[in-house]
């Protein structure tokens, strides 16, 4: 799996999680890993870094890909 595909999957999974938070008040990350745990924080940091990378790629590619 290439970087672009991996980034796409992480963004999609994060979006589904936030949708569940908004609709059902269900946070899958916290439900699986616990609220406020170190691992939960690491997951959020990784998702944040992936999001920043995705924004960078959109700006550099002109949003074409």
N, CA, C and O atoms as a Tripos MOL2 file, in Angstrom:
@<TRIPOS>MOLECULE
protein
  260   259    65     0     0
PROTEIN
NO_CHARGES

@<TRIPOS>ATOM
      1 N           0.8550   -1.1760    0.0000 N.3       1 UNK1
      2 CA          0.0000    0.0000    0.0000 C.3       1 UNK1
      3 C           0.8940    1.2290    0.0000 C.2       1 UNK1
      4 O           1.8170    1.3430    0.8070 O.2       1 UNK1
      5 N           0.6110    2.1380   -0.9080 N.am      2 UNK2
      6 CA          1.4000    3.3520   -1.0130 C.3       2 UNK2
      7 C           1.0120    4.3800    0.0370 C.2       2 UNK2
      8 O           0.0110    4.2380    0.7390 O.2       2 UNK2
      9 N           1.8330    5.4180    0.1220 N.am      3 UNK3
     10 CA          1.6080    6.4760    1.1010 C.3       3 UNK3
     11 C           0.2660    7.1580    0.8880 C.2       3 UNK3
     12 O          -0.4660    7.4090    1.8450 O.2       3 UNK3
     13 N          -0.0560    7.4580   -0.3630 N.am      4 UNK4
     14 CA         -1.3260    8.1450   -0.6370 C.3       4 UNK4
     15 C          -2.5200    7.3010   -0.2200 C.2       4 UNK4
     16 O          -3.4880    7.8250    0.3320 O.2       4 UNK4
     17 N          -2.4600    6.0050   -0.4770 N.am      5 UNK5
     18 CA         -3.5590    5.1210   -0.0820 C.3       5 UNK5
     19 C          -3.6590    5.0360    1.4390 C.2       5 UNK5
     20 O          -4.7590    5.0750    1.9910 O.2       5 UNK5
     21 N          -2.5280    4.9220    2.1100 N.am      6 UNK6
     22 CA         -2.5200    4.8490    3.5690 C.3       6 UNK6
     23 C          -3.0990    6.1200    4.1790 C.2       6 UNK6
     24 O          -3.9170    6.0640    5.0970 O.2       6 UNK6
     25 N          -2.6690    7.2600    3.6620 N.am      7 UNK7
     26 CA         -3.1940    8.5430    4.1410 C.3       7 UNK7
     27 C          -4.7000    8.6100    3.9070 C.2       7 UNK7
     28 O          -5.4490    9.0510    4.7780 O.2       7 UNK7
     29 N          -5.1340    8.1790    2.7450 N.am      8 UNK8
     30 CA         -6.5650    8.1790    2.4450 C.3       8 UNK8
     31 C          -7.3610    7.3310    3.4170 C.2       8 UNK8
     32 O          -8.4250    7.7440    3.8800 O.2       8 UNK8
     33 N          -6.8550    6.1520    3.7280 N.am      9 UNK9
     34 CA         -7.5410    5.2670    4.6760 C.3       9 UNK9
     35 C          -7.5900    5.8670    6.0770 C.2       9 UNK9
     36 O          -8.6250    5.8080    6.7410 O.2       9 UNK9
     37 N          -6.4790    6.4420    6.5280 N.am     10 UNK10
     38 CA         -6.4600    7.0390    7.8720 C.3      10 UNK10
     39 C          -7.4550    8.1910    7.9460 C.2      10 UNK10
     40 O          -8.1940    8.3160    8.9220 O.2      10 UNK10
     41 N          -7.4760    9.0330    6.9130 N.am     11 UNK11
     42 CA         -8.4110   10.1580    6.8920 C.3      11 UNK11
     43 C          -9.8560    9.6490    6.8760 C.2      11 UNK11
     44 O         -10.7080   10.1890    7.5820 O.2      11 UNK11
     45 N         -10.1340    8.6290    6.0850 N.am     12 UNK12
     46 CA        -11.4900    8.0810    6.0060 C.3      12 UNK12
     47 C         -11.9310    7.4830    7.3430 C.2      12 UNK12
     48 O         -13.0510    7.7240    7.7930 O.2      12 UNK12
     49 N         -11.0590    6.7130    7.9710 N.am     13 UNK13
     50 CA        -11.3980    6.1000    9.2620 C.3      13 UNK13
     51 C         -11.5980    7.1710   10.3280 C.2      13 UNK13
     52 O         -12.5120    7.0720   11.1460 O.2      13 UNK13
     53 N         -10.7470    8.1940   10.3200 N.am     14 UNK14
     54 CA        -10.8980    9.2930   11.2760 C.3      14 UNK14
     55 C         -12.2190   10.0260   11.0510 C.2      14 UNK14
     56 O         -12.8860   10.4150   12.0090 O.2      14 UNK14
     57 N         -12.5950   10.2140    9.7850 N.am     15 UNK15
     58 CA        -13.8620   10.8830    9.4760 C.3      15 UNK15
     59 C         -15.0510   10.0650    9.9670 C.2      15 UNK15
     60 O         -16.0080   10.6220   10.5050 O.2      15 UNK15
     61 N         -14.9970    8.7560    9.7850 N.am     16 UNK16
     62 CA        -16.0750    7.8900   10.2820 C.3      16 UNK16
     63 C         -16.1530    7.9820   11.8010 C.2      16 UNK16
     64 O         -17.2480    8.0520   12.3610 O.2      16 UNK16
     65 N         -15.0120    7.9820   12.4680 N.am     17 UNK17
     66 CA        -15.0020    8.0950   13.9260 C.3      17 UNK17
     67 C         -15.6570    9.4030   14.3640 C.2      17 UNK17
     68 O         -16.4850    9.4040   15.2750 O.2      17 UNK17
     69 N         -15.2960   10.5150   13.7230 N.am     18 UNK18
     70 CA        -15.8880   11.8010   14.0960 C.3      18 UNK18
     71 C         -17.3740   11.8460   13.7730 C.2      18 UNK18
     72 O         -18.1450   12.4820   14.4910 O.2      18 UNK18
     73 N         -17.7820   11.1810   12.7030 N.am     19 UNK19
     74 CA        -19.2070   11.0840   12.4020 C.3      19 UNK19
     75 C         -19.9600   10.3450   13.4920 C.2      19 UNK19
     76 O         -21.0590   10.7430   13.8790 O.2      19 UNK19
     77 N         -19.3660    9.2660   13.9850 N.am     20 UNK20
     78 CA        -19.9790    8.5140   15.0830 C.3      20 UNK20
     79 C         -20.0310    9.3370   16.3680 C.2      20 UNK20
     80 O         -20.9890    9.2410   17.1350 O.2      20 UNK20
     81 N         -19.0040   10.1430   16.5970 N.am     21 UNK21
     82 CA        -19.0110   11.0210   17.7730 C.3      21 UNK21
     83 C         -20.1750   12.0010   17.6630 C.2      21 UNK21
     84 O         -20.9020   12.2220   18.6330 O.2      21 UNK21
     85 N         -20.3490   12.5860   16.4820 N.am     22 UNK22
     86 CA        -21.4210   13.5560   16.2950 C.3      22 UNK22
     87 C         -22.8140   12.9440   16.3400 C.2      22 UNK22
     88 O         -23.7300   13.5260   16.9200 O.2      22 UNK22
     89 N         -22.9760   11.7790   15.7320 N.am     23 UNK23
     90 CA        -24.3000   11.1560   15.6520 C.3      23 UNK23
     91 C         -24.6980   10.3980   16.9110 C.2      23 UNK23
     92 O         -25.8330   10.5030   17.3780 O.2      23 UNK23
     93 N         -23.7630    9.6410   17.4500 N.am     24 UNK24
     94 CA        -24.0980    8.7170   18.5360 C.3      24 UNK24
     95 C         -23.3310    8.9650   19.8320 C.2      24 UNK24
     96 O         -23.4980    8.2370   20.8110 O.2      24 UNK24
     97 N         -22.4880    9.9980   19.8300 N.am     25 UNK25
     98 CA        -21.6200   10.2600   20.9770 C.3      25 UNK25
     99 C         -20.7640    9.0290   21.2950 C.2      25 UNK25
    100 O         -20.5310    8.7020   22.4590 O.2      25 UNK25
    101 N         -20.3020    8.3520   20.2330 N.am     26 UNK26
    102 CA        -19.4900    7.1420   20.3670 C.3      26 UNK26
    103 C         -18.1280    7.3920   19.7350 C.2      26 UNK26
    104 O         -18.0240    7.5520   18.5190 O.2      26 UNK26
    105 N         -17.0960    7.4240   20.5490 N.am     27 UNK27
    106 CA        -15.7350    7.6060   20.0680 C.3      27 UNK27
    107 C         -15.0590    6.2370   20.0750 C.2      27 UNK27
    108 O         -14.7250    5.7060   21.1340 O.2      27 UNK27
    109 N         -14.8630    5.6740   18.8910 N.am     28 UNK28
    110 CA        -14.2940    4.3250   18.8000 C.3      28 UNK28
    111 C         -12.8670    4.2550   19.3310 C.2      28 UNK28
    112 O         -12.4800    3.2530   19.9320 O.2      28 UNK28
    113 N         -12.0850    5.3050   19.1170 N.am     29 UNK29
    114 CA        -10.7000    5.3010   19.6070 C.3      29 UNK29
    115 C         -10.6940    5.1620   21.1210 C.2      29 UNK29
    116 O          -9.9760    4.3270   21.6710 O.2      29 UNK29
    117 N         -11.4920    5.9800   21.7900 N.am     30 UNK30
    118 CA        -11.5420    5.9150   23.2480 C.3      30 UNK30
    119 C         -12.2370    4.6500   23.7420 C.2      30 UNK30
    120 O         -11.8800    4.1210   24.7950 O.2      30 UNK30
    121 N         -13.2150    4.1640   23.0040 N.am     31 UNK31
    122 CA        -13.9000    2.9330   23.4060 C.3      31 UNK31
    123 C         -12.9510    1.7400   23.3560 C.2      31 UNK31
    124 O         -13.0320    0.8390   24.1910 O.2      31 UNK31
    125 N         -12.0550    1.7380   22.3750 N.am     32 UNK32
    126 CA        -11.1300    0.6180   22.2100 C.3      32 UNK32
    127 C          -9.8860    0.7800   23.0760 C.2      32 UNK32
    128 O          -9.4300   -0.1810   23.6950 O.2      32 UNK32
    129 N          -9.3340    1.9970   23.1240 N.am     33 UNK33
    130 CA         -8.0450    2.2060   23.7880 C.3      33 UNK33
    131 C          -8.1480    2.8370   25.1700 C.2      33 UNK33
    132 O          -7.1680    2.8540   25.9140 O.2      33 UNK33
    133 N          -9.3190    3.3540   25.5220 N.am     34 UNK34
    134 CA         -9.4940    3.9960   26.8160 C.3      34 UNK34
    135 C          -9.3980    5.5070   26.6970 C.2      34 UNK34
    136 O          -8.7320    6.0310   25.8040 O.2      34 UNK34
    137 N         -10.0630    6.1930   27.5970 N.am     35 UNK35
    138 CA        -10.0770    7.6530   27.5920 C.3      35 UNK35
    139 C          -8.8140    8.1920   28.2450 C.2      35 UNK35
    140 O          -8.4950    7.8500   29.3830 O.2      35 UNK35
    141 N          -8.1000    9.0370   27.5130 N.am     36 UNK36
    142 CA         -6.9320    9.7090   28.0640 C.3      36 UNK36
    143 C          -5.6910    8.8510   28.2180 C.2      36 UNK36
    144 O          -4.7340    9.2770   28.8640 O.2      36 UNK36
    145 N          -5.6740    7.6610   27.6480 N.am     37 UNK37
    146 CA         -4.4860    6.8160   27.7600 C.3      37 UNK37
    147 C          -3.3940    7.3220   26.8250 C.2      37 UNK37
    148 O          -3.6560    8.0750   25.8870 O.2      37 UNK37
    149 N          -2.1890    6.9010   27.0940 N.am     38 UNK38
    150 CA         -1.0610    7.2880   26.2490 C.3      38 UNK38
    151 C          -1.2610    6.7970   24.8240 C.2      38 UNK38
    152 O          -0.9710    7.5240   23.8730 O.2      38 UNK38
    153 N          -1.7480    5.5890   24.6650 N.am     39 UNK39
    154 CA         -1.9640    5.0410   23.3280 C.3      39 UNK39
    155 C          -3.0310    5.8350   22.5680 C.2      39 UNK39
    156 O          -2.8990    6.0590   21.3640 O.2      39 UNK39
    157 N          -4.0790    6.2560   23.2630 N.am     40 UNK40
    158 CA         -5.1020    7.0930   22.6360 C.3      40 UNK40
    159 C          -4.4900    8.4010   22.1570 C.2      40 UNK40
    160 O          -4.7800    8.8520   21.0490 O.2      40 UNK40
    161 N          -3.6520    9.0080   22.9780 N.am     41 UNK41
    162 CA         -2.9940   10.2600   22.5920 C.3      41 UNK41
    163 C          -2.0810   10.0500   21.3930 C.2      41 UNK41
    164 O          -2.0220   10.8990   20.5040 O.2      41 UNK41
    165 N          -1.3700    8.9290   21.3600 N.am     42 UNK42
    166 CA         -0.4980    8.6240   20.2210 C.3      42 UNK42
    167 C          -1.3290    8.4890   18.9460 C.2      42 UNK42
    168 O          -0.9430    9.0000   17.8950 O.2      42 UNK42
    169 N          -2.4670    7.8030   19.0370 N.am     43 UNK43
    170 CA         -3.3400    7.6490   17.8660 C.3      43 UNK43
    171 C          -3.8050    9.0160   17.3820 C.2      43 UNK43
    172 O          -3.7860    9.2780   16.1800 O.2      43 UNK43
    173 N          -4.2230    9.8900   18.2910 N.am     44 UNK44
    174 CA         -4.6690   11.2250   17.8990 C.3      44 UNK44
    175 C          -3.5320   12.0340   17.2750 C.2      44 UNK44
    176 O          -3.7560   12.7790   16.3210 O.2      44 UNK44
    177 N          -2.3330   11.8970   17.7990 N.am     45 UNK45
    178 CA         -1.1800   12.6040   17.2280 C.3      45 UNK45
    179 C          -0.8970   12.1010   15.8220 C.2      45 UNK45
    180 O          -0.6600   12.8960   14.9130 O.2      45 UNK45
    181 N          -0.9210   10.7870   15.6370 N.am     46 UNK46
    182 CA         -0.6870   10.2100   14.3030 C.3      46 UNK46
    183 C          -1.7480   10.7030   13.3230 C.2      46 UNK46
    184 O          -1.4210   11.0780   12.1970 O.2      46 UNK46
    185 N          -3.0080   10.7060   13.7360 N.am     47 UNK47
    186 CA         -4.0840   11.1890   12.8670 C.3      47 UNK47
    187 C          -3.8740   12.6650   12.5420 C.2      47 UNK47
    188 O          -4.0980   13.0840   11.4060 O.2      47 UNK47
    189 N          -3.4550   13.4440   13.5070 N.am     48 UNK48
    190 CA         -3.1800   14.8600   13.2640 C.3      48 UNK48
    191 C          -2.0550   15.0650   12.2710 C.2      48 UNK48
    192 O          -2.1550   15.9140   11.3850 O.2      48 UNK48
    193 N          -0.9860   14.2970   12.4080 N.am     49 UNK49
    194 CA          0.1450   14.3910   11.4760 C.3      49 UNK49
    195 C          -0.2950   13.9850   10.0740 C.2      49 UNK49
    196 O           0.0740   14.6280    9.0920 O.2      49 UNK49
    197 N          -1.0770   12.9230    9.9850 N.am     50 UNK50
    198 CA         -1.5890   12.4840    8.6810 C.3      50 UNK50
    199 C          -2.4730   13.5740    8.0710 C.2      50 UNK50
    200 O          -2.4100   13.8180    6.8660 O.2      50 UNK50
    201 N          -3.2850   14.2210    8.8820 N.am     51 UNK51
    202 CA         -4.1310   15.3060    8.3900 C.3      51 UNK51
    203 C          -3.3240   16.4720    7.8580 C.2      51 UNK51
    204 O          -3.6450   17.0240    6.8060 O.2      51 UNK51
    205 N          -2.2790   16.8500    8.5770 N.am     52 UNK52
    206 CA         -1.3990   17.9310    8.1140 C.3      52 UNK52
    207 C          -0.7220   17.5350    6.8110 C.2      52 UNK52
    208 O          -0.6080   18.3500    5.8960 O.2      52 UNK52
    209 N          -0.2750   16.2970    6.7220 N.am     53 UNK53
    210 CA          0.3490   15.8020    5.4920 C.3      53 UNK53
    211 C          -0.6420   15.8470    4.3300 C.2      53 UNK53
    212 O          -0.2820   16.2320    3.2180 O.2      53 UNK53
    213 N          -1.8910   15.4520    4.5900 N.am     54 UNK54
    214 CA         -2.9200   15.4670    3.5420 C.3      54 UNK54
    215 C          -3.1800   16.8900    3.0540 C.2      54 UNK54
    216 O          -3.3030   17.1160    1.8500 O.2      54 UNK54
    217 N          -3.2650   17.8370    3.9600 N.am     55 UNK55
    218 CA         -3.4490   19.2390    3.5670 C.3      55 UNK55
    219 C          -2.2690   19.7060    2.7300 C.2      55 UNK55
    220 O          -2.4500   20.3670    1.7070 O.2      55 UNK55
    221 N          -1.0680   19.3650    3.1600 N.am     56 UNK56
    222 CA          0.1370   19.7190    2.3980 C.3      56 UNK56
    223 C           0.0710   19.1420    0.9880 C.2      56 UNK56
    224 O           0.3440   19.8410    0.0110 O.2      56 UNK56
    225 N          -0.2910   17.8640    0.8860 N.am     57 UNK57
    226 CA         -0.3700   17.2270   -0.4310 C.3      57 UNK57
    227 C          -1.4410   17.8810   -1.3040 C.2      57 UNK57
    228 O          -1.2370   18.0540   -2.5050 O.2      57 UNK57
    229 N          -2.5610   18.2390   -0.7220 N.am     58 UNK58
    230 CA         -3.6110   18.9150   -1.4870 C.3      58 UNK58
    231 C          -3.1270   20.2630   -2.0060 C.2      58 UNK58
    232 O          -3.4210   20.6390   -3.1400 O.2      58 UNK58
    233 N          -2.3880   20.9840   -1.1790 N.am     59 UNK59
    234 CA         -1.8710   22.2860   -1.6030 C.3      59 UNK59
    235 C          -0.7890   22.1440   -2.6670 C.2      59 UNK59
    236 O          -0.7440   22.9300   -3.6140 O.2      59 UNK59
    237 N           0.0770   21.1540   -2.5200 N.am     60 UNK60
    238 CA          1.1710   20.9670   -3.4770 C.3      60 UNK60
    239 C           0.6820   20.3870   -4.8020 C.2      60 UNK60
    240 O           1.2200   20.7190   -5.8580 O.2      60 UNK60
    241 N          -0.3250   19.5320   -4.7550 N.am     61 UNK61
    242 CA         -0.8610   18.9260   -5.9780 C.3      61 UNK61
    243 C          -1.9700   19.7620   -6.5880 C.2      61 UNK61
    244 O          -2.5120   19.4050   -7.6340 O.2      61 UNK61
    245 N          -2.3060   20.8530   -5.9580 N.am     62 UNK62
    246 CA         -3.4040   21.6670   -6.4500 C.3      62 UNK62
    247 C          -4.7540   21.0040   -6.2750 C.2      62 UNK62
    248 O          -5.7190   21.3730   -6.9450 O.2      62 UNK62
    249 N          -4.8360   20.0250   -5.3780 N.am     63 UNK63
    250 CA         -6.0880   19.3340   -5.1220 C.3      63 UNK63
    251 C          -6.4730   18.3450   -6.2050 C.2      63 UNK63
    252 O          -7.6140   17.8830   -6.2340 O.2      63 UNK63
    253 N          -5.5490   18.0070   -7.0970 N.am     64 UNK64
    254 CA         -5.8520   17.1140   -8.2220 C.3      64 UNK64
    255 C          -5.9540   15.6610   -7.8100 C.2      64 UNK64
    256 O          -6.6830   14.8950   -8.4390 O.2      64 UNK64
    257 N          -5.2350   15.2590   -6.7590 N.am     65 UNK65
    258 CA         -5.1950   13.8380   -6.3960 C.3      65 UNK65
    259 C          -5.7110   13.6210   -5.0070 C.2      65 UNK65
    260 O          -5.7510   12.4850   -4.5330 O.2      65 UNK65
@<TRIPOS>BOND
     1     1     2 1
     2     2     3 1
     3     3     4 2
     4     3     5 am
     5     5     6 1
     6     6     7 1
     7     7     8 2
     8     7     9 am
     9     9    10 1
    10    10    11 1
    11    11    12 2
    12    11    13 am
    13    13    14 1
    14    14    15 1
    15    15    16 2
    16    15    17 am
    17    17    18 1
    18    18    19 1
    19    19    20 2
    20    19    21 am
    21    21    22 1
    22    22    23 1
    23    23    24 2
    24    23    25 am
    25    25    26 1
    26    26    27 1
    27    27    28 2
    28    27    29 am
    29    29    30 1
    30    30    31 1
    31    31    32 2
    32    31    33 am
    33    33    34 1
    34    34    35 1
    35    35    36 2
    36    35    37 am
    37    37    38 1
    38    38    39 1
    39    39    40 2
    40    39    41 am
    41    41    42 1
    42    42    43 1
    43    43    44 2
    44    43    45 am
    45    45    46 1
    46    46    47 1
    47    47    48 2
    48    47    49 am
    49    49    50 1
    50    50    51 1
    51    51    52 2
    52    51    53 am
    53    53    54 1
    54    54    55 1
    55    55    56 2
    56    55    57 am
    57    57    58 1
    58    58    59 1
    59    59    60 2
    60    59    61 am
    61    61    62 1
    62    62    63 1
    63    63    64 2
    64    63    65 am
    65    65    66 1
    66    66    67 1
    67    67    68 2
    68    67    69 am
    69    69    70 1
    70    70    71 1
    71    71    72 2
    72    71    73 am
    73    73    74 1
    74    74    75 1
    75    75    76 2
    76    75    77 am
    77    77    78 1
    78    78    79 1
    79    79    80 2
    80    79    81 am
    81    81    82 1
    82    82    83 1
    83    83    84 2
    84    83    85 am
    85    85    86 1
    86    86    87 1
    87    87    88 2
    88    87    89 am
    89    89    90 1
    90    90    91 1
    91    91    92 2
    92    91    93 am
    93    93    94 1
    94    94    95 1
    95    95    96 2
    96    95    97 am
    97    97    98 1
    98    98    99 1
    99    99   100 2
   100    99   101 am
   101   101   102 1
   102   102   103 1
   103   103   104 2
   104   103   105 am
   105   105   106 1
   106   106   107 1
   107   107   108 2
   108   107   109 am
   109   109   110 1
   110   110   111 1
   111   111   112 2
   112   111   113 am
   113   113   114 1
   114   114   115 1
   115   115   116 2
   116   115   117 am
   117   117   118 1
   118   118   119 1
   119   119   120 2
   120   119   121 am
   121   121   122 1
   122   122   123 1
   123   123   124 2
   124   123   125 am
   125   125   126 1
   126   126   127 1
   127   127   128 2
   128   127   129 am
   129   129   130 1
   130   130   131 1
   131   131   132 2
   132   131   133 am
   133   133   134 1
   134   134   135 1
   135   135   136 2
   136   135   137 am
   137   137   138 1
   138   138   139 1
   139   139   140 2
   140   139   141 am
   141   141   142 1
   142   142   143 1
   143   143   144 2
   144   143   145 am
   145   145   146 1
   146   146   147 1
   147   147   148 2
   148   147   149 am
   149   149   150 1
   150   150   151 1
   151   151   152 2
   152   151   153 am
   153   153   154 1
   154   154   155 1
   155   155   156 2
   156   155   157 am
   157   157   158 1
   158   158   159 1
   159   159   160 2
   160   159   161 am
   161   161   162 1
   162   162   163 1
   163   163   164 2
   164   163   165 am
   165   165   166 1
   166   166   167 1
   167   167   168 2
   168   167   169 am
   169   169   170 1
   170   170   171 1
   171   171   172 2
   172   171   173 am
   173   173   174 1
   174   174   175 1
   175   175   176 2
   176   175   177 am
   177   177   178 1
   178   178   179 1
   179   179   180 2
   180   179   181 am
   181   181   182 1
   182   182   183 1
   183   183   184 2
   184   183   185 am
   185   185   186 1
   186   186   187 1
   187   187   188 2
   188   187   189 am
   189   189   190 1
   190   190   191 1
   191   191   192 2
   192   191   193 am
   193   193   194 1
   194   194   195 1
   195   195   196 2
   196   195   197 am
   197   197   198 1
   198   198   199 1
   199   199   200 2
   200   199   201 am
   201   201   202 1
   202   202   203 1
   203   203   204 2
   204   203   205 am
   205   205   206 1
   206   206   207 1
   207   207   208 2
   208   207   209 am
   209   209   210 1
   210   210   211 1
   211   211   212 2
   212   211   213 am
   213   213   214 1
   214   214   215 1
   215   215   216 2
   216   215   217 am
   217   217   218 1
   218   218   219 1
   219   219   220 2
   220   219   221 am
   221   221   222 1
   222   222   223 1
   223   223   224 2
   224   223   225 am
   225   225   226 1
   226   226   227 1
   227   227   228 2
   228   227   229 am
   229   229   230 1
   230   230   231 1
   231   231   232 2
   232   231   233 am
   233   233   234 1
   234   234   235 1
   235   235   236 2
   236   235   237 am
   237   237   238 1
   238   238   239 1
   239   239   240 2
   240   239   241 am
   241   241   242 1
   242   242   243 1
   243   243   244 2
   244   243   245 am
   245   245   246 1
   246   246   247 1
   247   247   248 2
   248   247   249 am
   249   249   250 1
   250   250   251 1
   251   251   252 2
   252   251   253 am
   253   253   254 1
   254   254   255 1
   255   255   256 2
   256   255   257 am
   257   257   258 1
   258   258   259 1
   259   259   260 2
@<TRIPOS>SUBSTRUCTURE
     1 UNK1         2 RESIDUE 1 A UNK
     2 UNK2         6 RESIDUE 1 A UNK
     3 UNK3        10 RESIDUE 1 A UNK
     4 UNK4        14 RESIDUE 1 A UNK
     5 UNK5        18 RESIDUE 1 A UNK
     6 UNK6        22 RESIDUE 1 A UNK
     7 UNK7        26 RESIDUE 1 A UNK
     8 UNK8        30 RESIDUE 1 A UNK
     9 UNK9        34 RESIDUE 1 A UNK
    10 UNK10       38 RESIDUE 1 A UNK
    11 UNK11       42 RESIDUE 1 A UNK
    12 UNK12       46 RESIDUE 1 A UNK
    13 UNK13       50 RESIDUE 1 A UNK
    14 UNK14       54 RESIDUE 1 A UNK
    15 UNK15       58 RESIDUE 1 A UNK
    16 UNK16       62 RESIDUE 1 A UNK
    17 UNK17       66 RESIDUE 1 A UNK
    18 UNK18       70 RESIDUE 1 A UNK
    19 UNK19       74 RESIDUE 1 A UNK
    20 UNK20       78 RESIDUE 1 A UNK
    21 UNK21       82 RESIDUE 1 A UNK
    22 UNK22       86 RESIDUE 1 A UNK
    23 UNK23       90 RESIDUE 1 A UNK
    24 UNK24       94 RESIDUE 1 A UNK
    25 UNK25       98 RESIDUE 1 A UNK
    26 UNK26      102 RESIDUE 1 A UNK
    27 UNK27      106 RESIDUE 1 A UNK
    28 UNK28      110 RESIDUE 1 A UNK
    29 UNK29      114 RESIDUE 1 A UNK
    30 UNK30      118 RESIDUE 1 A UNK
    31 UNK31      122 RESIDUE 1 A UNK
    32 UNK32      126 RESIDUE 1 A UNK
    33 UNK33      130 RESIDUE 1 A UNK
    34 UNK34      134 RESIDUE 1 A UNK
    35 UNK35      138 RESIDUE 1 A UNK
    36 UNK36      142 RESIDUE 1 A UNK
    37 UNK37      146 RESIDUE 1 A UNK
    38 UNK38      150 RESIDUE 1 A UNK
    39 UNK39      154 RESIDUE 1 A UNK
    40 UNK40      158 RESIDUE 1 A UNK
    41 UNK41      162 RESIDUE 1 A UNK
    42 UNK42      166 RESIDUE 1 A UNK
    43 UNK43      170 RESIDUE 1 A UNK
    44 UNK44      174 RESIDUE 1 A UNK
    45 UNK45      178 RESIDUE 1 A UNK
    46 UNK46      182 RESIDUE 1 A UNK
    47 UNK47      186 RESIDUE 1 A UNK
    48 UNK48      190 RESIDUE 1 A UNK
    49 UNK49      194 RESIDUE 1 A UNK
    50 UNK50      198 RESIDUE 1 A UNK
    51 UNK51      202 RESIDUE 1 A UNK
    52 UNK52      206 RESIDUE 1 A UNK
    53 UNK53      210 RESIDUE 1 A UNK
    54 UNK54      214 RESIDUE 1 A UNK
    55 UNK55      218 RESIDUE 1 A UNK
    56 UNK56      222 RESIDUE 1 A UNK
    57 UNK57      226 RESIDUE 1 A UNK
    58 UNK58      230 RESIDUE 1 A UNK
    59 UNK59      234 RESIDUE 1 A UNK
    60 UNK60      238 RESIDUE 1 A UNK
    61 UNK61      242 RESIDUE 1 A UNK
    62 UNK62      246 RESIDUE 1 A UNK
    63 UNK63      250 RESIDUE 1 A UNK
    64 UNK64      254 RESIDUE 1 A UNK
    65 UNK65      258 RESIDUE 1 A UNK
